[in-house]
Amino acid sequence: MIEGKPKTVRDLINNIDHETYQRLKTAVEIGKWESGETLGREQIEYCVQAIIGYEEINLHVDQRVGYIALKKSKIGKPSEGSATITSDRINTPDGIKK
């Protein structure tokens, strides 16, 4: 659990432990807190932001929410038109960020 009041969003994310992360993820998945109370739209948005922040710090890219594996072409390079989606940007095979 998080102790004390964090001063910044980064402090909040840095203090999320694995148990809290799992609870946030479950709440978003089922749309309810453990108590049965329904999450509001704003709560879902904040939870998703916290989940993404936690994963960016603590999980390998292929374990994060929204990860899409690239298809391999016959020569072992990513196929044309594929992309890896990360938190807020898309990296295309040619390296151009959109």
Residue pairs with C-beta under 8 A, 6 or more apart in sequence:
1 17
1 19
1 20
2 12
2 15
2 16
2 17
2 20
3 15
6 12
6 15
9 49
9 53
10 53
12 50
13 50
13 53
13 54
13 57
14 57
16 24
16 50
16 53
16 54
18 58
21 50
21 51
21 54
21 55
21 58
23 34
24 47
24 50
24 51
24 54
25 51
26 34
27 33
27 34
27 39
27 47
28 39
28 44
28 47
28 48
28 51
31 38
31 39
31 44
32 38
32 39
33 39
39 47
48 65
51 65
52 64
52 65
52 66
52 87
55 63
55 64
55 65
56 64
56 87
61 67
61 84
61 86
62 69
64 86
66 85
66 86
66 87
67 84
67 85
68 83
68 84
68 85
70 78
70 79
70 82
70 83
70 84
70 93
71 78
71 79
71 82
72 78
72 79
73 79
73 80
77 93
78 93
79 93
80 93
81 93
82 93
83 90
83 91
83 92
83 93
84 90
84 91
89 97
89 98
90 97
90 98
91 97
92 98
